[in-house]
Amino acid sequence: MSKRERVVTHYSLDDPTFVQHLFSFSDSIVLLLENGGDSVWVFRVDKNTGEETARLKIRLIGDFSDCRALDKRHILLWTTANEKYDELFAKYTGKNRKFQNRISS
């Protein structure tokens, strides 16, 4: 096992409920850890040195649904409604009766 494999594996051991999403680029690996909740962890690790070059906790509006890396610095995140933001999601998807009535009035 190489040094960078040990670094990436280490992150998944902290909490067994997290699912890892790995994105490999020419000089780095981006790792996103999520458990379907309203926050995710994003790490960037240098492929040559195994050094962690970025670490960020992102709080989401809604619960994590999916992600795609555009490049090593940009990740698209999709979320779904949760209890905390259910009304906000309903407002913007048109599934809130009060909001629909105001539009049609």
C-alpha positions in Angstrom: 0.0 0.0 0.0 1.5 3.4 -1.0 1.5 6.5 1.2 -1.3 8.3 -0.7 -3.5 5.2 -0.4 -3.1 5.2 3.4 -4.0 8.9 3.5 -7.2 8.5 1.5 -8.2 5.3 3.4 -7.7 7.1 6.7 -10.5 9.5 6.1 -13.1 6.8 5.6 -12.3 5.2 9.0 -13.3 8.2 11.2 -17.0 7.5 10.7 -18.2 4.3 9.1 -21.5 5.9 8.0 -19.7 8.1 5.4 -19.7 7.2 1.7 -16.6 8.3 -0.2 -16.7 9.8 -3.7 -13.2 9.8 -5.2 -12.2 12.0 -8.2 -8.8 11.5 -9.7 -7.0 14.3 -11.6 -3.5 14.5 -13.0 -1.8 15.8 -9.9 -4.4 15.2 -7.1 -7.2 13.2 -5.8 -10.4 14.9 -4.5 -12.3 13.0 -1.9 -15.8 13.9 -0.8 -17.3 12.2 2.2 -21.0 12.3 2.9 -23.6 10.4 4.9 -26.7 11.7 3.2 -27.0 14.5 5.7 -26.8 18.3 5.5 -23.0 18.6 5.4 -20.1 17.0 3.4 -16.3 17.0 3.9 -14.1 17.7 0.8 -10.4 16.9 0.8 -7.7 17.3 -1.9 -4.6 15.2 -1.7 -1.5 15.6 -3.8 -0.8 12.4 -5.7 3.0 12.8 -5.6 3.5 13.6 -1.9 0.3 12.3 -0.3 0.0 15.7 1.4 -3.5 17.0 2.1 -3.7 20.3 0.2 -7.3 21.3 1.0 -9.9 20.4 3.6 -13.4 21.9 3.8 -16.6 21.1 5.5 -19.6 22.3 3.5 -23.0 22.8 5.1 -25.8 22.2 2.7 -29.3 23.5 2.2 -31.1 20.2 2.3 -29.6 16.7 2.4 -26.9 15.4 0.1 -28.2 13.6 -3.0 -25.3 13.4 -5.5 -22.1 15.1 -6.7 -19.9 15.5 -9.8 -16.4 17.0 -10.0 -15.9 19.5 -12.8 -12.2 19.8 -12.0 -10.0 19.6 -9.0 -11.4 22.9 -7.6 -15.1 22.7 -8.6 -17.7 20.1 -7.5 -21.4 20.3 -8.2 -23.6 19.1 -5.3 -27.2 18.1 -5.5 -29.4 18.2 -2.4 -33.0 17.1 -1.5 -35.5 18.6 0.9 -35.1 17.8 4.5 -37.2 18.8 7.5 -35.3 22.0 8.1 -35.6 23.2 4.5 -38.8 21.5 3.4 -40.7 24.8 3.0 -37.9 26.4 1.0 -37.7 23.4 -1.4 -41.5 23.4 -1.8 -41.6 27.1 -2.5 -39.1 26.8 -5.4 -40.5 23.5 -6.8 -44.1 24.8 -6.8 -45.3 22.1 -4.4 -46.5 24.6 -1.7 -50.2 25.4 -1.9 -49.9 28.8 -0.3 -47.2 29.8 -2.7 -49.2 28.5 -5.7 -52.2 30.5 -4.7 -50.2 33.7 -4.5 -48.8 33.1 -8.0 -52.3 32.4 -9.5 -54.0 35.4 -7.7 
